Amino acid sequence: MLHRLQKLEPGSLVHYHDFADLGIAPGTVAVTLSRLRQTGVVQHVMKGTYRLPLQSRFGPVPVSEQQVMQVLLQTSAKQLRGYPTGVTAFNRLGLTTQVAQEIEIATPRPGRPRKVGNVRVRFVQSRGEVKLADVGLRQVLDALRRIKRLPDTAPATALLRLREQVKHLSAADKTRLVRLAQAYNPATRALLGAILEELGENKLTAKLQASLNPLTTYKLGLSDLALANRAKWRIQ
């Protein structure tokens, strides 16, 4: 085990299953990694996951956000457990300049908040099963759902940016977006419907409009200037 670890780059993550081909019992792997942690050969990240120490001229380099995602979002079979949402995702969509104080992960089975290395992680309920191809679409829908609560960004400004995101989707992705939206709240469906209608995607809006209560209004802080067809979709 030590010989294999010495071949890895500093900062690399290692898991119990990385040593399965050596024919060593899982319990022995766990005990050995625990002992190597005590001597500073590896650092503990979370249960079953360690990291080779990485140093800079300023001292030890902490676990990166990317590594936290790698640990939490994939199983040993490379299946997706969840996807990043909240400020982390909205920052990458260009909807806020705020840097997340914690990583928020949407997953079908959310658990307790935890700390991975020095990074705080919070789990929220995803709207349906998580598939890799849908992550970007779900992040757009999450942003629409929270359009009044995006940090440092007014709803009208966020709407402009999200409209551009939707505009540049392929026809297949727009269709998929409408399908995924059925699991979201009515305000999100109404806002997506208004955006698609503005983009001339009238065939896609019928299903969204049919899913809404015609007497319900949605207070999203948007004016006629920001969303010209808001009255039709009962958005305020």
C-alpha positions in Angstrom: 0.0 0.0 0.0 2.7 2.5 0.9 4.5 1.8 -2.4 1.4 2.6 -4.3 0.8 5.8 -2.3 4.3 7.0 -3.0 3.6 6.8 -6.7 0.6 9.2 -6.5 0.8 13.0 -6.9 0.6 15.1 -3.7 -3.0 16.2 -3.1 -4.4 13.0 -4.7 -7.5 11.4 -3.1 -7.4 7.7 -2.1 -10.3 5.5 -1.2 -10.6 2.1 0.4 -11.6 0.5 -2.9 -8.4 1.8 -4.6 -6.6 -1.1 -3.0 -9.1 -3.8 -3.9 -6.8 -5.3 -6.6 -4.0 -5.9 -4.0 -6.0 -8.7 -2.3 -5.9 -6.9 1.0 -9.0 -7.3 3.3 -11.0 -4.0 3.5 -10.5 -4.0 7.3 -6.7 -4.2 6.9 -6.8 -1.3 4.4 -8.8 0.8 6.8 -6.4 0.1 9.7 -3.3 0.8 7.6 -4.6 4.1 6.3 -5.5 5.1 9.8 -1.9 4.4 10.9 -0.5 6.2 8.0 -2.7 9.2 8.9 -1.1 9.2 12.4 2.4 9.4 10.8 1.4 12.2 8.4 1.6 10.1 5.2 -2.1 10.7 4.4 -4.7 13.1 5.6 -8.3 12.1 6.6 -10.9 13.7 4.4 -14.0 11.8 5.4 -15.0 8.2 6.2 -13.3 5.9 3.6 -11.4 8.8 1.9 -7.9 10.1 2.5 -5.6 12.5 0.7 -1.9 12.7 0.2 -0.7 16.0 1.8 -0.1 18.9 -0.5 2.3 21.7 0.5 2.8 25.2 -0.9 5.4 27.8 0.2 2.7 29.2 2.5 2.1 25.8 4.2 -0.4 22.9 3.8 -3.0 23.3 1.0 -6.5 22.4 2.2 -8.9 20.2 0.4 -10.3 22.0 -2.7 -14.0 22.5 -3.5 -13.4 20.4 -6.6 -12.2 17.5 -4.5 -15.1 17.8 -2.1 -17.4 17.5 -5.1 -15.5 14.4 -6.3 -15.8 12.8 -2.9 -19.5 13.5 -2.4 -21.1 13.3 -5.8 -19.9 10.0 -7.2 -20.1 6.5 -6.0 -17.4 3.9 -6.5 -19.3 2.9 -9.6 -19.0 6.5 -10.9 -22.8 7.0 -10.6 -24.0 10.5 -9.6 -25.3 10.9 -6.0 -26.3 14.6 -6.5 -25.2 17.9 -8.0 -24.0 21.3 -6.8 -26.7 23.9 -6.4 -27.1 27.1 -4.4 -24.5 29.9 -4.5 -21.8 27.6 -5.9 -23.8 26.8 -8.9 -25.4 30.3 -9.3 -21.9 31.9 -9.2 -20.8 29.6 -12.1 -24.0 30.6 -14.0 -23.0 34.2 -13.7 -25.9 35.1 -11.5 -24.0 36.2 -8.4 -20.5 37.3 -7.6 -20.8 36.1 -4.0 -18.5 33.2 -3.0 -20.2 30.4 -1.2 -19.4 29.9 2.5 -20.6 26.3 2.2 -21.3 23.9 -0.7 -24.9 23.0 -1.2 -25.7 19.7 -2.8 -29.0 18.5 -4.2 -29.6 14.8 -3.8 -32.6 12.5 -3.7 -31.7 11.4 -0.1 -30.3 14.4 1.7 -28.4 13.7 4.9 -27.0 15.8 7.7 -24.7 18.7 7.1 -21.1 17.7 7.3 -17.6 19.0 7.0 -15.2 17.6 4.4 -11.7 18.7 5.1 -12.3 22.3 5.9 -15.3 22.7 3.6 -18.8 22.8 5.0 -21.4 20.9 3.0 -25.2 21.1 3.2 -27.6 18.7 1.5 -31.0 19.6 0.1 -33.7 17.6 -1.6 -33.4 17.3 -5.3 -36.5 17.4 -7.5 -36.4 13.9 -8.9 -33.6 11.5 -9.8 -30.2 13.0 -10.6 -28.7 12.3 -14.0 -25.4 13.8 -15.3 -27.0 15.1 -18.5 -29.6 17.0 -16.5 -27.3 18.8 -14.0 -27.0 22.0 -16.0 -30.8 22.1 -16.6 -31.6 21.5 -13.0 -29.2 24.3 -11.9 -31.1 26.7 -14.2 -34.4 25.5 -12.7 -33.0 25.9 -9.2 -32.0 29.5 -10.1 -35.5 30.3 -11.4 -37.0 28.9 -8.2 -34.8 31.1 -6.1 -34.9 34.2 -8.3 -36.0 36.4 -5.5 -33.3 35.1 -3.2 -30.2 35.2 -5.4 -27.5 37.0 -3.4 -26.3 40.4 -4.8 -28.5 40.1 -7.9 -31.9 41.7 -8.5 -34.6 39.4 -10.0 -34.7 41.4 -13.2 -30.9 41.1 -13.7 -31.0 37.4 -13.0 -33.9 36.9 -15.4 -31.9 38.4 -18.3 -29.0 36.1 -17.7 -31.3 33.0 -17.2 -33.2 33.9 -20.4 -29.9 33.8 -22.3 -29.0 30.4 -20.7 -32.4 29.0 -21.9 -32.1 30.7 -25.3 -28.9 28.9 -26.2 -30.1 25.4 -25.2 -30.7 22.9 -27.9 -34.2 22.0 -28.9 -33.9 18.7 -27.1 -32.6 20.3 -23.9 -35.5 22.8 -23.9 -37.9 20.0 -24.1 -36.1 18.2 -21.3 -36.1 21.4 -19.3 -39.9 21.6 -19.5 -40.2 17.9 -18.5 -37.9 18.4 -15.4 -39.8 21.6 -14.5 -42.9 19.5 -13.7 -41.3 18.5 -10.4 -40.7 22.1 -9.4 -43.1 24.6 -7.8 -45.8 26.4 -9.8 -43.9 29.8 -9.7 -40.9 28.1 -11.4 -43.1 26.6 -14.0 -44.8 29.9 -14.7 -41.5 31.8 -15.0 -40.1 29.2 -17.3 -43.2 29.3 -19.4 -43.0 33.1 -19.7 -39.3 32.9 -20.8 -40.0 30.2 -23.4 -43.0 32.2 -24.7 -40.8 35.2 -25.1 -38.3 33.1 -27.0 -41.0 31.9 -29.4 -41.2 28.4 -28.0 -45.0 28.3 -27.9 -45.2 24.5 -28.4 -43.3 24.0 -25.2 -45.4 26.4 -23.1 -48.7 24.6 -23.4 -47.8 21.8 -20.9 -46.5 24.4 -18.4 -49.6 26.6 -18.6 -51.9 23.5 -18.3 -50.1 22.6 -15.0 -50.9 26.0 -13.4 -53.9 27.1 -11.4 -55.3 30.0 -13.4 -56.3 31.9 -10.3 -52.9 31.8 -8.6 -50.4 34.8 -8.8 -46.7 34.5 -8.3 -44.9 37.4 -6.6 -41.4 37.3 -8.0 -40.5 41.0 -8.0 -40.6 41.4 -11.8 -42.0 44.4 -13.6 -43.5 44.6 -17.2 -40.2 46.1 -18.3 -38.3 43.0 -17.1 -41.0 40.5 -18.3 -43.4 41.9 -20.9 -45.8 38.9 -20.8 -45.8 38.5 -17.0 -49.6 39.3 -16.7 -50.5 36.3 -18.9 -48.5 34.1 -16.6 -49.8 35.9 -13.5 -46.3 36.9 -12.4 -45.9 40.0 -10.3 
